[in-house]
């Protein structure tokens, strides 16, 4: 059978094969762990079949890799969406902050993304916020008239 290799499918198959070999799994072992047939997985690796998102999720779980990465490789998800999902996952998985803090952080993240998308749509370039004074102390003091000596009376 001739290889279809439509779009990213060849790239996906090559990537899956590489990940499977890195995990030191045979095709049969991965197929069993992912709950798909051995011939079907072989066809995916050779670029002959386009797997569903569900199958990709099962394969990703069996390989212990990000399903989003496989979605990007398969053309189901674009790179920006994957990065956003991964950022959200990292925030939600952080054990050092509580659930309220996670939700607030996600709201801030969303507001920044919306602001930047609006700026990009309007062609505006975001200017960085002015820097505040360093924490170690105030910055340079502007030049001013010299202070009078304590021995001299003030001039009027």
LUMKOLPA-268366 format. One record per residue: residue number from 1; chain; y, x, z of N, C-alpha, C in turn. Coordinates in steps of 0.1 Angstrom, whole numbers, plus 5000, padded with zeros to 4 digits. Last residue first. Layout:
REM residues N
NUDREN    nr   kette   n_py   n_px   n_pz   ca_py   ca_px   ca_pz   c_py   c_px   c_pz
NUDREN   NUM       A      Y      X      Z       Y       X       Z      Y      X      Z
...
This chain:
REM residues 156
NUDREN    nr   kette   n_py   n_px   n_pz   ca_py   ca_px   ca_pz   c_py   c_px   c_pz
NUDREN   156       A   5860   5180   5505    5862    5167    5501   5870   5166   5488
NUDREN   155       A   5833   5199   5520    5845    5198    5511   5847   5184   5507
NUDREN   154       A   5822   5205   5553    5820    5198    5540   5833   5197   5532
NUDREN   153       A   5825   5239   5565    5828    5224    5566   5826   5218   5553
NUDREN   152       A   5798   5262   5569    5810    5257    5562   5812   5243   5564
NUDREN   151       A   5775   5266   5583    5787    5272    5588   5799   5266   5581
NUDREN   150       A   5754   5256   5567    5757    5249    5580   5770   5254   5586
NUDREN   149       A   5763   5254   5533    5758    5262    5544   5762   5254   5557
NUDREN   148       A   5754   5226   5511    5764    5235    5518   5757   5242   5530
NUDREN   147       A   5730   5229   5485    5734    5223    5498   5744   5232   5505
NUDREN   146       A   5738   5229   5451    5733    5236    5462   5738   5229   5475
NUDREN   145       A   5730   5201   5431    5740    5210    5436   5735   5216   5449
NUDREN   144       A   5697   5203   5416    5708    5196    5422   5718   5206   5427
NUDREN   143       A   5669   5200   5395    5680    5209    5399   5692   5200   5405
NUDREN   142       A   5641   5182   5408    5651    5184    5398   5663   5193   5404
NUDREN   141       A   5611   5198   5419    5623    5190    5423   5634   5193   5412
NUDREN   140       A   5579   5193   5406    5591    5201    5407   5603   5192   5410
NUDREN   139       A   5560   5169   5426    5561    5179    5415   5574   5187   5417
NUDREN   138       A   5547   5168   5459    5555    5163    5448   5556   5174   5438
NUDREN   137       A   5511   5173   5466    5525    5173    5469   5534   5169   5457
NUDREN   136       A   5485   5168   5459    5488    5180    5468   5503   5181   5472
NUDREN   135       A   5483   5148   5441    5481    5145    5455   5485   5157   5464
NUDREN   134       A   5509   5147   5416    5497    5152    5421   5496   5150   5436
NUDREN   133       A   5524   5116   5406    5525    5130    5412   5512   5134   5417
NUDREN   132       A   5509   5101   5377    5515    5101    5390   5516   5115   5395
NUDREN   131       A   5515   5099   5342    5508    5105    5353   5516   5104   5366
NUDREN   130       A   5517   5068   5324    5524    5080    5329   5516   5086   5341
NUDREN   129       A   5489   5059   5305    5498    5056    5315   5505   5069   5320
NUDREN   128       A   5488   5065   5269    5483    5067    5283   5493   5064   5293
NUDREN   127       A   5492   5038   5246    5497    5050    5252   5491   5052   5266
NUDREN   126       A   5474   5026   5219    5476    5026    5234   5481   5039   5238
NUDREN   125       A   5487   5015   5190    5481    5027    5196   5484   5026   5211
NUDREN   124       A   5481   4986   5171    5489    4993    5181   5480   5005   5186
NUDREN   123       A   5468   4970   5154    5472    4983    5149   5480   4991   5159
NUDREN   122       A   5457   4947   5162    5471    4947    5159   5476   4960   5153
NUDREN   121       A   5431   4956   5167    5433    4945    5157   5448   4945   5153
NUDREN   120       A   5435   4974   5188    5430    4978    5175   5432   4968   5164
NUDREN   119       A   5444   4956   5208    5453    4967    5203   5448   4972   5189
NUDREN   118       A   5421   4941   5211    5434    4934    5207   5444   4945   5201
NUDREN   117       A   5404   4960   5221    5401    4953    5208   5413   4947   5202
NUDREN   116       A   5417   4967   5245    5415    4977    5234   5412   4971   5221
NUDREN   115       A   5414   4942   5258    5427    4948    5256   5427   4958   5244
NUDREN   114       A   5386   4940   5260    5394    4930    5253   5408   4935   5249
NUDREN   113       A   5380   4963   5276    5375    4962    5262   5382   4952   5254
NUDREN   112       A   5394   4956   5299    5398    4968    5292   5393   4967   5277
NUDREN   111       A   5379   4933   5307    5394    4932    5304   5399   4944   5296
NUDREN   110       A   5354   4944   5311    5356    4934    5301   5371   4933   5297
NUDREN   109       A   5360   4960   5334    5354    4966    5321   5357   4957   5309
NUDREN   108       A   5366   4941   5352    5376    4951    5348   5372   4957   5335
NUDREN   107       A   5342   4928   5354    5353    4920    5349   5364   4930   5345
NUDREN   106       A   5326   4948   5364    5323    4943    5351   5335   4935   5345
NUDREN   105       A   5338   4951   5389    5338    4962    5380   5335   4958   5366
NUDREN   104       A   5332   4926   5400    5346    4930    5398   5347   4941   5388
NUDREN   103       A   5304   4929   5401    5310    4918    5393   5324   4921   5390
NUDREN   102       A   5301   4950   5419    5296    4951    5406   5302   4941   5396
NUDREN   101       A   5312   4939   5442    5319    4951    5436   5314   4952   5421
NUDREN   100       A   5293   4920   5448    5307    4916    5445   5314   4927   5438
NUDREN    99       A   5270   4936   5452    5270    4927    5441   5284   4922   5438
NUDREN    98       A   5280   4970   5461    5274    4957    5464   5276   4948   5452
NUDREN    97       A   5269   5003   5453    5279    4993    5453   5273   4979   5455
NUDREN    96       A   5247   5020   5451    5258    5024    5461   5269   5014   5461
NUDREN    95       A   5229   5014   5431    5226    5009    5445   5237   5012   5455
NUDREN    94       A   5235   5003   5399    5240    5012    5409   5237   5007   5423
NUDREN    93       A   5228   4985   5380    5217    4992    5387   5222   5001   5398
NUDREN    92       A   5251   4976   5369    5243    4966    5377   5232   4973   5385
NUDREN    91       A   5260   4999   5356    5268    4993    5367   5259   4984   5376
NUDREN    90       A   5239   5002   5337    5242    5012    5347   5250   5007   5359
NUDREN    89       A   5243   4978   5322    5230    4980    5330   5232   4991   5340
NUDREN    88       A   5268   4982   5311    5266    4971    5320   5253   4974   5329
NUDREN    87       A   5261   5004   5294    5271    5006    5305   5270   4995   5315
NUDREN    86       A   5243   4992   5277    5238    5003    5286   5248   5005   5297
NUDREN    85       A   5259   4974   5264    5248    4969    5272   5243   4980   5282
NUDREN    84       A   5276   4991   5251    5282    4982    5261   5270   4977   5270
NUDREN    83       A   5259   5005   5234    5266    5012    5244   5272   5003   5255
NUDREN    82       A   5250   4983   5218    5240    4991    5226   5248   4998   5238
NUDREN    81       A   5274   4977   5205    5268    4967    5214   5258   4974   5223
NUDREN    80       A   5277   5000   5190    5287    4997    5200   5281   4986   5210
NUDREN    79       A   5255   5000   5173    5256    5011    5183   5266   5007   5194
NUDREN    78       A   5240   4967   5168    5248    4979    5164   5250   4988   5176
NUDREN    77       A   5207   4954   5164    5219    4956    5173   5227   4968   5168
NUDREN    76       A   5188   4955   5145    5191    4942    5152   5204   4943   5160
NUDREN    75       A   5181   4979   5133    5192    4972    5127   5194   4958   5133
NUDREN    74       A   5162   4994   5145    5157    4984    5137   5168   4976   5130
NUDREN    73       A   5178   5010   5161    5170    5017    5151   5165   5006   5141
NUDREN    72       A   5187   4991   5179    5197    4997    5170   5189   5004   5158
NUDREN    71       A   5164   4984   5192    5171    4974    5184   5181   4980   5175
NUDREN    70       A   5158   5008   5204    5149    5004    5193   5156   4993   5185
NUDREN    69       A   5178   5008   5223    5177    5019    5213   5169   5015   5202
NUDREN    68       A   5172   4986   5238    5184    4985    5230   5184   4997   5219
NUDREN    67       A   5150   4994   5252    5148    4984    5241   5160   4984   5232
NUDREN    66       A   5146   5027   5263    5155    5016    5262   5152   5007   5250
NUDREN    65       A   5112   5034   5274    5125    5038    5268   5133   5025   5267
NUDREN    64       A   5084   5033   5280    5094    5035    5290   5107   5041   5284
NUDREN    63       A   5066   5024   5262    5070    5038    5261   5080   5042   5272
NUDREN    62       A   5064   4998   5271    5052    5006    5271   5055   5021   5270
NUDREN    61       A   5090   4989   5265    5085    4989    5279   5073   4998   5280
NUDREN    60       A   5090   4992   5237    5099    5000    5246   5094   5000   5260
NUDREN    59       A   5071   4972   5231    5068    4986    5228   5077   4995   5236
NUDREN    58       A   5084   4949   5240    5071    4953    5245   5068   4967   5243
NUDREN    57       A   5107   4950   5223    5109    4951    5238   5096   4955   5245
NUDREN    56       A   5095   4947   5198    5102    4960    5201   5104   4961   5216
NUDREN    55       A   5086   4921   5201    5077    4932    5199   5083   4945   5203
NUDREN    54       A   5111   4908   5203    5102    4907    5214   5091   4918   5213
NUDREN    53       A   5123   4913   5178    5129    4919    5190   5120   4919   5202
NUDREN    52       A   5096   4920   5155    5106    4911    5161   5112   4919   5173
NUDREN    51       A   5093   4946   5129    5089    4939    5142   5100   4930   5147
NUDREN    50       A   5085   4948   5097    5097    4947    5105   5093   4939   5118
NUDREN    49       A   5062   4970   5082    5065    4958    5089   5078   4959   5097
NUDREN    48       A   5062   4995   5071    5057    4984    5063   5060   4971   5069
NUDREN    47       A   5067   5019   5084    5078    5012    5078   5074   5001   5069
NUDREN    46       A   5048   5031   5099    5048    5035    5085   5059   5028   5077
NUDREN    45       A   5051   5018   5123    5053    5032    5123   5055   5037   5109
NUDREN    44       A   5042   4992   5115    5056    4994    5120   5059   5009   5119
NUDREN    43       A   5015   4998   5110    5023    4993    5099   5038   4995   5103
NUDREN    42       A   5006   5004   5136    5005    5014    5125   5015   5010   5114
NUDREN    41       A   5009   4979   5148    5017    4990    5152   5018   5001   5142
NUDREN    40       A   4989   4965   5133    5003    4961    5133   5012   4972   5137
NUDREN    39       A   4965   4978   5141    4970    4979    5127   4985   4975   5125
NUDREN    38       A   4966   4973   5169    4966    4986    5165   4971   4987   5150
NUDREN    37       A   4986   4945   5181    4974    4951    5175   4976   4965   5170
NUDREN    36       A   5002   4946   5214    5002    4943    5199   4989   4949   5193
NUDREN    35       A   5006   4954   5240    5001    4940    5237   5002   4936   5223
NUDREN    34       A   5014   4978   5248    5024    4969    5243   5019   4955   5240
NUDREN    33       A   4989   4990   5254    4999    4989    5265   5010   4979   5261
NUDREN    32       A   4977   4989   5228    4971    4982    5240   4982   4979   5251
NUDREN    31       A   4994   5006   5214    4992    4992    5210   4987   4983   5221
NUDREN    30       A   4991   5030   5228    5004    5023    5228   5002   5008   5224
NUDREN    29       A   4963   5035   5222    4968    5033    5236   4981   5026   5237
NUDREN    28       A   4964   5037   5194    4956    5026    5200   4960   5024   5215
NUDREN    27       A   4979   5059   5190    4984    5047    5185   4977   5035   5192
NUDREN    26       A   4980   5078   5221    4975    5075    5208   4981   5062   5203
NUDREN    25       A   5006   5095   5238    4998    5083    5237   4993   5082   5223
NUDREN    24       A   5026   5113   5247    5012    5117    5246   5003   5105   5246
NUDREN    23       A   5052   5108   5245    5046    5102    5257   5031   5105   5257
NUDREN    22       A   5056   5120   5221    5062    5126    5232   5056   5121   5245
NUDREN    21       A   5043   5101   5205    5037    5115    5206   5043   5122   5218
NUDREN    20       A   5061   5080   5208    5046    5079    5211   5040   5092   5214
NUDREN    19       A   5084   5091   5197    5084    5087    5211   5069   5086   5216
NUDREN    18       A   5075   5095   5170    5080    5106    5178   5079   5103   5193
NUDREN    17       A   5070   5068   5163    5059    5078    5163   5063   5090   5171
NUDREN    16       A   5096   5057   5165    5085    5052    5174   5074   5062   5174
NUDREN    15       A   5109   5072   5145    5113    5073    5159   5102   5069   5168
NUDREN    14       A   5096   5063   5122    5095    5077    5126   5099   5079   5140
NUDREN    13       A   5102   5035   5124    5088    5040    5125   5087   5054   5128
NUDREN    12       A   5131   5037   5121    5124    5031    5133   5110   5036   5135
NUDREN    11       A   5133   5048   5096    5139    5055    5107   5132   5050   5120
NUDREN    10       A   5121   5027   5082    5115    5040    5082   5120   5048   5093
NUDREN     9       A   5141   5007   5088    5127    5005    5092   5119   5019   5092
NUDREN     8       A   5167   5005   5080    5164    5014    5091   5149   5014   5095
NUDREN     7       A   5160   4997   5047    5171    5000    5057   5166   5010   5067
NUDREN     6       A   5126   4997   5042    5139    4990    5039   5148   4993   5050
NUDREN     5       A   5100   5008   5037    5111    5016    5042   5125   5009   5039
NUDREN     4       A   5076   5002   5023    5088    4995    5020   5100   5002   5024
NUDREN     3       A   5050   5021   5008    5059    5019    5019   5072   5012   5015
NUDREN     2       A   5022   5005   4992    5035    5013    4991   5043   5010   5003
NUDREN     1       A   4988   5008   5000    5000    5000    5000   5012   5009   5000
